[in-house]
Amino acid sequence: MTLQTGITSVPWFPRVFPFALYMAFIALGSGISYLGDYLPALKSFDSIDQFVLYPIKTLVVAAALFALWKSYDEFEFQWLRHVGTLLSALVVGVVVFVLWINMDWPFATAGTPEGFNPYDPANPLPAWLSIIFRLAGAALVVPIFEELFWRSFILRYLINPDFTKVHLGSFTWMSFAASSVLFGLEHHLWLAGIMAGVFYNALLYRTKSLAACIVAHGVTNLLLGLYVLKTGQWQFW
């Protein structure tokens, strides 16, 4: 099933909608959690958010990407057959991960990090299901819709609002700096986010391949998830 009529045929919509949908779920979770401070009946929502809402938003956004898939002409996965492009993507993914876990500085964090420990010895099945969804969402779904939004749409839109006329990987200092900072501010660890934005942008400039950015982003998120599970550094989740 594809959505190719009406607003879905407008070039910006397929690149913005999955990102906006994901952010709407985050806003919903934050809003209900905030109301829990005033309505005790909602106090238990924090666990519901992690064990129920996160899998739902992952599946819903994945479904949106699938439905809009034919709208995306910028993936060009054949570039990953080039050893240099694939190697660049893997290296960038690993470098961003290493820097990310070493940039947890007090001034570089937007408030107190909220950790999420899914383990519950009395009820392990929900914990493992949550872990599977979180790893799959972070490594497979998030890189696709974020790269579509930031590297395919925003980076080009900042050069020309008629962004389809801008070649993928076109460079201007303003678009490079602004998109890197905005990408960072989307994340709780904003300084690490800016660093990641710089590296992913640079990778796009070098390879002209959005697929390479998706792979790099996925590698970073997968390694970060595995690191969190191994070390218990839940603030990175």
SERO-4910 file (N, C-alpha, C, O; in steps of 0.05 Angstrom, whole numbers):
BEGIN
 pado doro    nc1    nc2    nc3   cac1   cac2   cac3    cc1    cc2    cc3    oc1    oc2    oc3
  Met    A     17    -24      0      0      0      0     18     25      0     36     27     16
  Thr    A     12     44    -17     27     69    -17      7     92    -17    -15     90    -26
  Leu    A     17    115     -6      1    139     -6     13    159    -25     35    170    -20
  Gln    A      0    163    -47     12    180    -68     -6    202    -78     -1    214    -99
  Thr    A    -28    207    -64    -47    227    -73    -49    249    -53    -41    247    -30
  Gly    A    -60    272    -62    -65    295    -45    -39    306    -33    -19    309    -47
  Ile    A    -40    312     -7    -16    324      6      8    305      6     30    314      7
  Thr    A      3    279      5     25    260      5     42    262    -20     65    253    -20
  Ser    A     32    275    -41     48    278    -65     65    303    -65     81    307    -83
  Val    A     61    320    -45     77    344    -41    105    336    -32    106    320    -12
  Pro    A    126    344    -44    153    333    -38    161    334     -9    174    315      1
  Trp    A    154    355      6    163    357     34    148    337     52    159    329     73
  Phe    A    124    330     45    107    314     64    119    287     71    121    281     95
  Pro    A    128    270     52    139    244     59    164    246     76    171    227     90
  Arg    A    178    268     74    203    272     89    199    284    117    216    283    134
  Val    A    176    297    120    170    310    146    150    293    163    153    292    187
  Phe    A    131    281    150    109    267    165    119    246    184    111    246    207
  Pro    A    137    227    176    145    207    196    160    219    220    156    210    242
  Phe    A    176    239    215    190    253    236    170    267    255    172    264    279
  Ala    A    151    281    243    131    295    259    114    275    275    106    280    298
  Leu    A    108    252    263     92    231    277    107    221    301     96    218    323
  Tyr    A    133    216    298    149    206    320    150    227    342    148    220    366
  Met    A    154    252    335    156    273    355    129    277    369    128    285    392
  Ala    A    107    272    355     80    274    367     77    253    389     65    259    410
  Phe    A     87    229    384     86    208    405    103    216    429     95    212    452
  Ile    A    126    228    424    143    237    446    128    259    462    129    259    487
  Ala    A    116    278    448    101    299    461     78    287    478     72    297    500
  Leu    A     64    267    467     42    254    481     52    242    507     40    245    528
  Gly    A     74    227    505     85    215    529     94    235    550     89    232    573
  Ser    A    107    256    541    116    277    559     93    291    572     93    298    596
  Gly    A     72    296    556     49    311    566     34    295    588     27    306    608
  Ile    A     30    269    583     16    252    603     34    249    628     24    249    650
  Ser    A     60    246    623     78    244    646     77    270    663     78    269    688
  Tyr    A     77    293    650     75    318    664     49    320    680     49    329    703
  Leu    A     27    312    668      1    313    682      1    294    706    -15    298    724
  Gly    A     18    274    705     19    255    727     28    269    753     22    258    775
  Asp    A     41    292    751     49    306    776     25    318    789     25    325    813
  Tyr    A      3    321    774    -21    333    785    -44    314    787    -63    317    802
  Leu    A    -43    292    771    -63    272    771    -51    245    778    -39    232    761
  Pro    A    -53    237    804    -39    213    813    -46    188    796    -30    169    794
  Ala    A    -70    188    784    -78    165    768    -60    160    744    -58    139    733
  Leu    A    -45    182    736    -28    180    713      1    175    720     19    174    703
  Lys    A      6    171    746     34    168    756     48    144    744     72    144    740
  Ser    A     32    123    738     44     98    728     50    100    698     59     80    687
  Phe    A     45    123    686     48    124    657     77    122    648     82    113    625
  Asp    A     97    128    665    125    126    657    131     98    647    144     95    626
  Ser    A    122     78    661    127     50    653    111     43    628    120     29    611
  Ile    A     86     54    627     69     49    603     82     61    579     81     49    557
  Asp    A     94     85    582    107     98    560    129     81    548    131     78    523
  Gln    A    145     69    565    168     54    556    160     26    545    171     17    525
  Phe    A    141     13    558    134    -14    551    112    -16    531    109    -37    518
  Val    A     96      5    528     73      4    509     76     25    487     74     18    463
  Leu    A     79     50    495     78     71    475    103     70    457    100     76    433
  Tyr    A    126     63    467    150     62    450    146     41    427    152     48    404
  Pro    A    138     16    433    133     -2    411    112      7    392    114      3    367
  Ile    A     91     20    402     69     30    385     80     51    366     75     50    342
  Lys    A     95     71    376    105     92    359    125     81    339    126     91    316
  Thr    A    141     61    347    160     49    328    145     36    305    152     39    282
  Leu    A    124     21    311    109      7    290     94     26    273     92     23    248
  Val    A     82     47    285     66     66    269     84     82    250     77     86    227
  Val    A    107     91    260    125    106    242    137     88    221    140     96    198
  Ala    A    143     63    228    153     44    207    132     40    186    138     38    162
  Ala    A    106     38    194     84     35    175     82     59    157     77     56    133
  Ala    A     86     83    168     85    107    152    107    108    131    102    115    108
  Leu    A    131    100    140    153     99    121    148     79     98    154     84     75
  Phe    A    137     56    106    130     36     85    110     46     66    112     42     42
  Ala    A     89     60     76     68     70     59     78     91     40     67     94     18
  Leu    A     98    106     49    108    129     33    133    122     17    146    139      5
  Trp    A    141     96     18    167     88      8    172     97    -21    195    105    -28
  Lys    A    152     95    -38    156    102    -66    160    132    -71    167    140    -93
  Ser    A    156    148    -50    160    176    -52    190    184    -49    198    206    -55
  Tyr    A    206    165    -40    234    171    -34    252    162    -58    254    138    -64
  Asp    A    264    182    -70    281    176    -93    311    182    -87    328    181   -104
  Glu    A    316    187    -61    343    195    -53    360    174    -39    382    179    -31
  Phe    A    349    149    -36    364    129    -21    388    119    -35    410    119    -24
  Glu    A    385    110    -60    408    102    -77    426     82    -61    450     88    -57
  Phe    A    415     60    -53    430     40    -37    453     27    -53    470     14    -42
  Gln    A    452     31    -79    474     19    -95    501     31    -88    522     19    -92
  Trp    A    500     56    -77    526     68    -69    540     52    -48    564     53    -45
  Leu    A    524     36    -32    537     20    -11    553     -3    -22    567    -17     -7
  Arg    A    550     -8    -48    567    -29    -60    595    -20    -64    613    -36    -68
  His    A    599      6    -63    626     17    -65    640     15    -37    629     25    -17
  Val    A    662      2    -37    676     -4    -12    682     22      4    678     23     28
  Gly    A    690     42    -11    697     67      2    673     80     16    675     91     38
  Thr    A    650     80      3    626     91     14    617     76     39    611     88     59
  Leu    A    616     50     36    607     33     59    627     36     83    618     38    106
  Leu    A    653     35     77    672     38     98    670     65    112    672     67    136
  Ser    A    666     86     96    662    113    108    638    113    126    639    125    148
  Ala    A    616    101    118    592    100    135    597     85    161    589     95    182
  Leu    A    611     63    159    616     47    183    635     62    202    631     62    227
  Val    A    655     74    191    674     89    208    661    113    222    665    117    245
  Val    A    645    128    207    631    151    218    612    141    240    611    153    262
  Gly    A    598    119    236    580    109    256    594    102    282    584    108    303
  Val    A    617     89    279    633     81    303    645    106    317    644    108    341
  Val    A    655    124    301    668    148    313    647    165    328    652    174    351
  Val    A    623    168    317    602    184    330    594    170    357    590    183    377
  Phe    A    593    143    356    586    128    381    607    133    402    600    139    425
  Val    A    633    130    395    654    133    415    654    162    426    657    165    451
  Leu    A    651    182    410    650    209    419    625    214    436    626    228    456
  Trp    A    603    202    428    577    207    442    579    198    471    570    213    489
  Ile    A    590    175    477    591    165    504    612    179    521    614    175    545
  Asn    A    628    195    508    649    210    522    643    240    523    660    256    531
  Met    A    619    248    516    611    276    517    588    281    536    573    300    532
  Asp    A    585    264    556    564    266    575    572    286    597    575    279    620
  Trp    A    577    311    588    586    332    607    562    347    618    542    350    605
  Pro    A    565    357    643    542    371    656    530    393    639    505    394    636
  Phe    A    546    410    627    535    433    612    525    425    585    512    440    571
  Ala    A    531    400    577    523    390    550    497    375    551    489    362    531
  Thr    A    483    375    573    458    360    577    435    379    582    437    397    599
  Ala    A    413    375    568    389    391    573    374    380    597    355    364    593
  Gly    A    382    389    621    368    379    645    381    353    655    402    345    646
  Thr    A    368    341    674    377    316    685    370    292    667    346    289    660
  Pro    A    390    276    658    383    254    641    364    235    654    367    228    677
  Glu    A    344    226    639    325    207    649    332    179    639    330    173    615
  Gly    A    342    163    657    349    136    649    325    117    649    305    122    663
  Phe    A    326     96    633    305     76    633    317     49    635    331     39    616
  Asn    A    313     36    657    322      9    662    299    -10    658    281    -11    674
  Pro    A    299    -26    636    276    -43    630    275    -69    646    254    -82    646
  Tyr    A    297    -76    659    298   -102    672    280   -104    696    279    -86    713
  Asp    A    265   -126    697    248   -132    720    249   -162    724    237   -177    710
  Pro    A    265   -171    745    269   -199    749    243   -215    753    241   -238    747
  Ala    A    223   -201    763    197   -214    769    181   -218    743    162   -234    742
  Asn    A    187   -202    723    171   -203    698    189   -197    674    188   -175    663
  Pro    A    206   -216    666    227   -211    646    216   -208    617    229   -194    601
  Leu    A    193   -220    611    184   -219    583    179   -191    573    189   -184    551
  Pro    A    164   -174    587    160   -146    578    187   -131    575    190   -115    557
  Ala    A    206   -137    593    232   -124    591    246   -130    565    256   -113    551
  Trp    A    247   -156    558    261   -164    534    246   -155    508    259   -147    489
  Leu    A    220   -155    509    205   -144    486    211   -114    483    214   -104    461
  Ser    A    212   -100    506    218    -71    505    246    -67    493    250    -48    477
  Ile    A    265    -83    502    293    -80    492    294    -85    462    308    -71    448
  Ile    A    280   -106    453    281   -113    424    269    -90    408    280    -82    387
  Phe    A    246    -79    417    234    -57    402    252    -32    403    254    -17    383
  Arg    A    265    -27    426    281     -3    428    306     -5    410    313     14    396
  Leu    A    318    -29    409    341    -32    392    333    -31    363    347    -18    347
  Ala    A    311    -44    356    302    -44    328    294    -16    319    300     -7    297
  Gly    A    279     -2    337    271     25    331    295     44    327    295     59    308
  Ala    A    314     42    346    337     60    345    355     54    321    367     73    310
  Ala    A    359     29    314    378     21    294    367     20    266    381     24    246
  Leu    A    340     16    263    328     12    237    308     34    229    309     44    207
  Val    A    291     42    248    270     61    241    279     90    244    276    106    226
  Val    A    291     96    267    299    124    272    319    134    251    316    157    241
  Pro    A    340    119    244    359    130    224    346    137    197    354    156    184
  Ile    A    325    122    189    313    127    163    297    153    164    301    171    147
  Phe    A    279    156    184    262    181    183    278    205    191    272    227    182
  Glu    A    298    202    209    314    226    216    332    235    193    335    259    188
  Glu    A    344    216    178    361    224    156    344    236    133    353    254    120
  Leu    A    320    225    129    302    237    109    295    266    117    295    284    100
  Phe    A    290    270    142    282    297    151    306    316    152    304    338    140
  Trp    A    328    308    164    350    327    168    368    329    144    374    352    135
  Arg    A    377    307    133    397    309    112    384    312     84    395    325     67
  Ser    A    360    300     80    347    303     54    330    328     52    331    341     31
  Phe    A    315    334     73    297    357     72    310    383     83    314    402     68
  Ile    A    316    383    109    325    408    122    350    419    109    352    443    103
  Leu    A    370    401    105    395    411     94    392    424     67    406    443     61
  Arg    A    374    413     51    369    425     25    350    449     26    353    468     11
  Tyr    A    330    447     44    310    469     46    324    495     55    316    516     47
  Leu    A    345    492     72    359    516     81    375    530     59    382    553     61
  Ile    A    379    515     38    393    527     14    372    539     -5    376    561    -15
  Asn    A    350    525     -8    329    534    -26    303    521    -17    300    497    -17
  Pro    A    282    538    -10    257    526     -1    245    506    -22    230    488    -14
  Asp    A    251    510    -47    244    491    -67    266    469    -68    282    468    -86
  Phe    A    266    453    -46    290    437    -40    295    415    -61    317    405    -63
  Thr    A    275    407    -77    279    386    -96    298    395   -119    309    379   -134
  Lys    A    302    422   -121    321    432   -141    350    432   -131    368    438   -146
  Val    A    354    425   -106    380    425    -94    391    396    -94    377    378    -84
  His    A    414    392   -105    426    365   -106    432    355    -78    441    371    -61
  Leu    A    427    330    -73    433    318    -47    463    321    -41    480    313    -57
  Gly    A    470    332    -18    498    335    -11    509    362    -19    533    366    -17
  Ser    A    492    381    -28    501    408    -35    509    422     -9    497    419     12
  Phe    A    530    438    -11    542    450     13    539    481     13    545    494     -7
  Thr    A    530    491     36    534    520     43    540    520     72    531    503     87
  Trp    A    555    540     81    562    542    109    538    545    127    536    534    148
  Met    A    518    561    117    495    567    133    478    541    137    470    535    160
  Ser    A    473    526    116    457    502    119    472    481    135    460    466    151
  Phe    A    498    479    132    514    460    147    513    467    177    508    449    193
  Ala    A    518    492    184    518    499    213    490    498    225    487    487    247
  Ala    A    471    509    211    443    510    222    432    482    226    421    476    247
  Ser    A    435    465    206    424    438    209    438    421    230    426    405    244
  Ser    A    464    425    233    479    411    254    470    419    282    466    402    299
  Val    A    466    445    286    457    455    312    429    446    317    423    437    340
  Leu    A    411    448    298    383    440    302    381    410    307    365    402    324
  Phe    A    397    395    293    398    366    298    407    360    327    396    342    340
  Gly    A    426    375    336    436    371    364    415    379    384    411    364    404
  Leu    A    400    400    379    380    410    398    356    391    400    341    392    419
  Glu    A    353    373    380    332    353    381    338    332    403    320    319    413
  His    A    363    329    411    372    308    429    376    319    457    383    342    462
  His    A    372    301    476    376    308    504    405    316    509    410    336    522
  Leu    A    424    301    498    452    308    500    458    325    475    467    315    454
  Trp    A    453    351    478    453    369    454    480    372    442    482    374    417
  Leu    A    501    373    458    528    376    447    536    352    431    548    354    409
  Ala    A    531    328    442    536    304    427    519    303    401    528    293    381
  Gly    A    495    313    403    478    314    380    489    332    358    487    325    334
  Ile    A    499    355    366    512    373    346    535    359    333    539    360    309
  Met    A    552    346    350    575    331    339    566    311    318    578    308    297
  Ala    A    545    295    325    534    275    306    524    288    281    529    278    259
  Gly    A    510    311    283    501    325    260    523    334    241    521    332    217
  Val    A    545    343    253    569    351    237    580    327    222    585    329    198
  Phe    A    583    304    235    594    281    222    576    270    201    585    263    179
  Tyr    A    550    268    206    531    257    186    529    276    162    528    267    139
  Asn    A    530    302    167    530    321    145    555    318    128    553    317    104
  Ala    A    578    316    142    603    312    127    603    287    111    614    286     88
  Leu    A    592    266    122    590    241    107    573    244     82    580    233     60
  Leu    A    551    259     84    534    264     60    550    280     39    548    274     16
  Tyr    A    564    300     48    580    317     29    601    299     15    606    303     -9
  Arg    A    612    281     29    633    264     17    622    243     -2    633    239    -23
  Thr    A    601    230      6    591    207     -9    567    214    -28    562    199    -47
  Lys    A    553    236    -22    528    243    -36    508    220    -34    490    217    -51
  Ser    A    509    205    -12    492    182     -9    477    184     18    489    183     39
  Leu    A    450    187     16    434    187     40    435    159     53    433    157     77
  Ala    A    437    138     37    438    111     47    463    108     66    461     94     86
  Ala    A    485    121     58    509    119     75    503    132    102    512    122    123
  Cys    A    489    154    102    482    168    127    464    151    144    466    150    169
  Ile    A    445    137    132    427    119    146    442     96    159    437     90    182
  Val    A    461     85    144    478     63    155    494     73    179    495     60    200
  Ala    A    507     96    175    524    108    197    507    113    222    515    106    244
  His    A    484    125    218    466    132    240    456    106    254    455    105    278
  Gly    A    450     86    238    441     60    249    463     47    265    458     35    286
  Val    A    488     48    255    511     36    269    515     50    296    518     37    317
  Thr    A    514     77    296    516     92    321    495     83    341    501     78    364
  Asn    A    470     83    332    448     77    351    449     48    361    443     43    384
  Leu    A    457     29    343    459      2    352    481     -2    373    477    -15    393
  Leu    A    504     10    367    526      8    386    519     21    413    527     11    434
  Leu    A    506     44    411    498     58    436    478     41    452    481     39    476
  Gly    A    459     28    438    440     11    452    454    -13    466    448    -19    489
  Leu    A    472    -26    451    487    -49    462    504    -40    486    507    -54    505
  Tyr    A    516    -16    483    533     -5    505    516      0    530    525     -7    552
  Val    A    492     11    526    475     16    549    467    -10    563    467    -12    588
  Leu    A    461    -30    547    453    -56    559    476    -69    574    472    -82    594
  Lys    A    500    -65    564    524    -78    576    532    -63    601    541    -76    621
  Thr    A    531    -37    601    542    -21    623    522    -11    642    528     -3    665
  Gly    A    496    -10    634    476      1    652    476     31    652    465     43    671
  Gln    A    488     44    633    488     73    631    462     83    619    461     92    596
  Trp    A    441     80    634    414     84    623    409    112    614    390    117    599
  Gln    A    425    132    623    420    159    615    423    163    585    414    183    573
  Phe    A    437    144    572    441    146    543    417    136    528    415    139    503
  Trp    A    397    125    542    372    116    530    350    136    536    328    132    528
***
